[in-house]
Amino acid sequence: MTILCPSSTVAARVEDVLDRRGGRASVQVLDRFSAAGVADAVGSGRAERVVVDPHLPFPVSQLRSRLPDVEFRVLPAAAGSGSDGPRLRRPTGRAERATLFALSFGFYLLLGEPSAYDVATGLVTAVVAVLVLSRVTFSRPPTPGRTLPRIGRAALFFPYLVWKIVAANVALAAVLLDPRLPIDPSFEALEREAADELELAVLGNSITLTPGTLTVEVRGSSLLVHTLTEASRDELRAGGLARAVRYVFHGRRDSTGEVRPE
């Protein structure tokens, strides 16, 4: 039996479970998260039975049509949240509420104009944001020693992100204007070890803002990204945007990242 995994992190967990239970299976990390990539991985291993994830970005029927001699079994989706999953709502304190209020109010004023109306509506918006989002925004209480440097580094990150968006727009426009239309959509997994939820959210949204790439799912510590062209995949694998986001949250002491094709 062959078990296909979306990342090396998931593969390590699967192998650990198999070792504890005395099971035997071939665990493979996909090189490309597409029907063709899965078919190549299964065909090269000459597997007769394959277990696949229920959240594949394509129908399992595509695999069965490509490899009719292979038995494909779909894992049952997890039922219910239970007590084993992470808590979405967390206890909140003054630090979380004050930080979220300041960020929401400041961002609102940044998008508007310095008028009494914008100040009033900004205050109302910030209060609503605190009431609705304060328990799901922070994984741990923010502190001045950690938050203020991040804000300063984010000010440096913003023009870099704008440059990436402009460059990706130009590159994608060139592809669309090319008579050959060299579009080759595929999925890539971007590994972010030891990243918290806020860092993953910022990275995922930054990727989505960049034309040619779209974050479609978060799987543990990795992001599943849809890429439109080979150039966009090369840019994602280079990891520049991932390192820039990590710099915002951790500074120069740890700005490395790993990108794996899926």
C-alpha positions, -999 to +999 in steps of 0.1 A: +000+000+000+012+035-008+003+066+012+007+099-006+014+129+016+012+166+007+044+175+027+074+161+044+059+172+078+028+151+072+049+122+059+069+121+091+037+120+112+023+092+090+055+071+093+055+077+131+019+063+133+028+034+111+058+025+133+037+026+165+010+004+150+033-019+132+019-011+098+036-015+065+032+010+037+052+031+013+050+068+023+057+092-006+058+130-007+043+143-039+065+162-062+035+179-078+000+182-064-019+175-096-035+144-112-005+139-134+019+143-105+000+118-084-002+094-113+036+096-119+043+090-082+020+060-081+032+046-115+069+049-105+063+030-073+041+003-090+016+005-062-016-016-063-035+002-036-032+039-028-047+059+001-053+095-008-064+126+011-101+135+009-092+172+002-075+167-031-078+197-055-091+175-082-116+145-084-102+111-075-119+099-108-091+115-127-066+092-109-087+061-116-090+070-153-052+075-155-044+043-136-073+019-139-053-011-125-046+007-092-071+007-063-076+042-049-091+046-014-101+080+000-095+086+036-126+096+055-128+133+064-123+142+100-157+142+118-163+171+142-138+193+159-135+172+191-110+182+218-079+171+199-079+201+175-066+235+182-089+260+199-101+287+176-114+310+204-089+318+231-092+338+263-085+375+257-070+402+279-065+439+278-033+437+257-051+418+229-081+441+229-060+473+230-036+461+203-064+450+180-083+483+186-052+504+178-044+484+146-080+485+134-084+522+141-050+531+126-056+511+094-091+526+090-076+562+092-049+552+068-075+543+042-097+573+048-092+610+053-084+631+084-120+642+091-144+640+120-166+615+101-137+591+095-125+594+131-161+586+144-167+557+120-131+544+126-138+543+163-170+523+158-153+500+133-124+493+158-148+486+186-167+461+164-134+444+154-124+440+190-158+425+200-158+401+171-121+392+165-102+397+197-104+360+207-092+347+173-066+372+163-036+365+186-021+332+195-004+348+225-007+382+243+012+409+224+039+428+243+056+462+234+090+445+232+077+421+205+050+442+188+068+475+182+098+460+164+074+440+142+056+472+133+088+488+123+099+458+102+064+457+086+069+493+075+100+480+055+080+450+043+051+469+028+071+486-001+087+452-008+053+436-011+041+464-034+071+459-056+064+421-057+028+428-067+038+452-095+065+429-108+040+399-108+014+420-126+039+428-154+050+392-157+015+379-158+005+405-184+034+394-206+021+358-203-014+367-212-003+388-242+020+361-255+003+343-285+015+310-271-002+317-237+023+296-217+000+289-187+006+257-167-014+257-135-003+236-106-002+234-068+028+240-046+033+234-009+052+261+010+066+247+043+067+271+073+081+253+103+074+268+137+052+295+122+022+307+143-012+314+129-007+351+124+025+347+104+008+320+082-022+344+077+001+373+067+021+351+043-010+335+028-026+368+021+006+383+007+009+354-017-028+358-027-022+395-034+006+387-058-009+379-092-002+344-105-004+327-070-033+320-047-033+304-013-061+279-012-055+260+020-035+258+052-023+224+062-006+224+096+025+244+091+024+245+053+004+265+027-011+250-004-007+275-032-022+275-067+003+287-092-005+298-128+028+297-145+063+281-142+077+316-135+053+321-105+064+287-092+100+296-095+094+328-076+075+309-049+103+283-046+129+311-043+112+319-010+118+357-011+083+366+001+084+339+028+117+352+041+104+387+041+073+378+061+095+358+085+117+388+089+087+409+100+079+385+128+114+373+138+139+398+125+173+388+110+180+361+135+156+337+117+145+346+082+149+312+065+121+292+049+117+261+028+095+257-002+085+223-015+067+216-048+035+197-045 
